[in-house]
Amino acid sequence: METCDVAIIGAGPAGVMAAWTAAREGARAVLLEREAHPGRKPCAEGILSEVLEDAEVSPSPEFAINHISGAVLYGPDEKKRVNVGGEGYILDKPALLNVLAERARDAGAMLEYGRTVENVVREDGHVLINGKDGSEPFSLGARIVIGCDGTGSILARQFFQRKRYQVIAAFQYAMTNCRLEDESKLEIFIGHNKAPAGYVWIFPKGNRTANVGIGVKGSGAKQLLDRFIQEHPAAFGEAAIERSQAAPVPVGGEVDDYVSENMMLCGDAAGQVIPLTGAGIHTSLVAGKLAGEEAGKAAKEGDTSLRRLSAYKDRFETLWGEKIRNSLKALESFERFSDDELNVITEYLDGQDLVEMAHGFSPSRAVSLLVKHPILAIKVAHQLLSS
Ligand SMILES: Cc1cc2nc3c(=O)[nH]c(=O)nc-3n(C[C@H](O)[C@H](O)[C@H](O)COP(=O)(O)OP(=O)(O)OC[C@H]3O[C@@H](n4cnc5c(N)ncnc54)[C@H](O)[C@@H]3O)c2cc1C
């Protein structure tokens, strides 16, 4: 039977990074991906520039296909636009994942596409991974397995409790022939009538193409997105839908336990997503990078204990734990505001306030809201601080 030091399930952002760093540490790393290529999962493909810095790649037209400078956020009545700063890109995400996977291969990792993991068994300080290679069964022995296999993670379902793991439905069209005011700006539309407990996004990919999608709690995502498109004929009157895709986004915050003996979870599988925005590329890349590094070292040291592997969790928590918790608080609070209140909030807060709210609120900055709408300001502060 084939054996390795570190087996990684899933070639999403977390998996391609974990395979790279584990191999870089000198471990024999194997990346198992059920699809023939990475990047089949739908994604709006928006990132801030620092994501590529953390991935340790330079932006290239091969995968960073549209440069973005800032976002425009619309309140429920769309009367006020809030400009939010930040430089970034819309990716060709499959192309980026392919570049990162090939980098892992160059570092010595084995890339096994078309392999679906069906179950994992822990025995005598090792794990045994069983699955199908096309229609043929395969088994792989490993000292450590890293589950980077997304929301439906096999490893998570078998070995981790994932209490409070919560997903929302996201639905997206890849559209052509759109007429957007400014293709260098993301557009975000909030409001419970448009997108209950979520938002609609327009992420321009250049040349009149865009990822247009919605994330909502509960059902009806497609109907709500269709209505939004119909109600915005200036942008979409001549547009065509090239492709539609749906997938869940975990927005309940990190799961409590995502490391155990011989095992780690990364990315969506562990709930490592910014809850208010649903952004998970950055967090997943970083989690994979740290997990692969620690797994590679631990495998070489011959110590695959929970204590040793927890170094990954400690490092991730230091970087992202508080941000994810604060953002979850902000999400839970915003769900409680009515559309009328959200109109007022977007009218009086500036872009920086909103960026801070996405990562946890800083009430001291919301001076204009406090002066003009003291009762609403108190409600904002109370909800954010007490949730
Ligand atoms: C519609 C939508 C839009 C989004 N937009 C953005 C955005 O603009 N910006 C952003 O930052 N985030 C966005 N996200 C979130 C982001 O896509 C995820 O957080 C991120 O991709 C998670 O990475 P991951 O590596 O944990 O898992 P995934 O990207 O889900 O990758 C998991 C991989 O594991 C493979 N796999 C699963 N099960 C098995 C198995 N049993 N055997 C073998 N392989 C398996 C899958 O095929 C897949 O390749 C969006 C999500 C959705 C659904």
The ligand as an ORCA input file, in Angstrom:
! r2SCAN-3c Opt
* xyz 0 1
  C     -20.728     31.452     -4.215
  C     -19.537     31.704     -3.350
  C     -18.833     32.883     -3.493
  C     -17.683     33.114     -2.706
  N     -16.969     34.250     -2.917
  C     -15.834     34.479     -2.208
  C     -15.033     35.634     -2.484
  O     -15.312     36.431     -3.383
  N     -13.929     35.828     -1.719
  C     -13.568     34.966     -0.726
  O     -12.565     35.218     -0.048
  N     -14.301     33.874     -0.463
  C     -15.411     33.591     -1.200
  N     -16.129     32.450     -0.960
  C     -15.647     31.514      0.059
  C     -14.471     30.680     -0.491
  O     -14.802     30.185     -1.760
  C     -14.148     29.519      0.449
  O     -14.100     29.994      1.772
  C     -12.811     28.855      0.113
  O     -12.795     28.372     -1.214
  C     -12.564     27.697      1.067
  O     -11.397     27.024      0.705
  P     -11.126     25.538      1.193
  O      -9.798     25.167      0.640
  O     -11.362     25.425      2.641
  O     -12.270     24.632      0.538
  P     -12.879     24.529     -0.921
  O     -12.523     25.691     -1.766
  O     -14.312     24.193     -0.726
  O     -12.136     23.260     -1.542
  C     -12.403     21.955     -1.107
  C     -11.828     20.983     -2.125
  O     -11.954     19.652     -1.619
  C     -12.395     18.792     -2.636
  N     -13.069     17.654     -1.984
  C     -14.194     17.718     -1.219
  N     -14.501     16.484     -0.754
  C     -13.541     15.644     -1.231
  C     -13.309     14.244     -1.085
  N     -14.148     13.465     -0.373
  N     -12.235     13.679     -1.701
  C     -11.378     14.461     -2.431
  N     -11.555     15.802     -2.607
  C     -12.616     16.377     -2.009
  C     -13.324     19.671     -3.474
  O     -13.494     19.159     -4.785
  C     -12.587     21.005     -3.444
  O     -11.664     21.106     -4.504
  C     -17.271     32.173     -1.727
  C     -18.007     30.991     -1.567
  C     -19.108     30.749     -2.379
  C     -19.849     29.446     -2.225
*
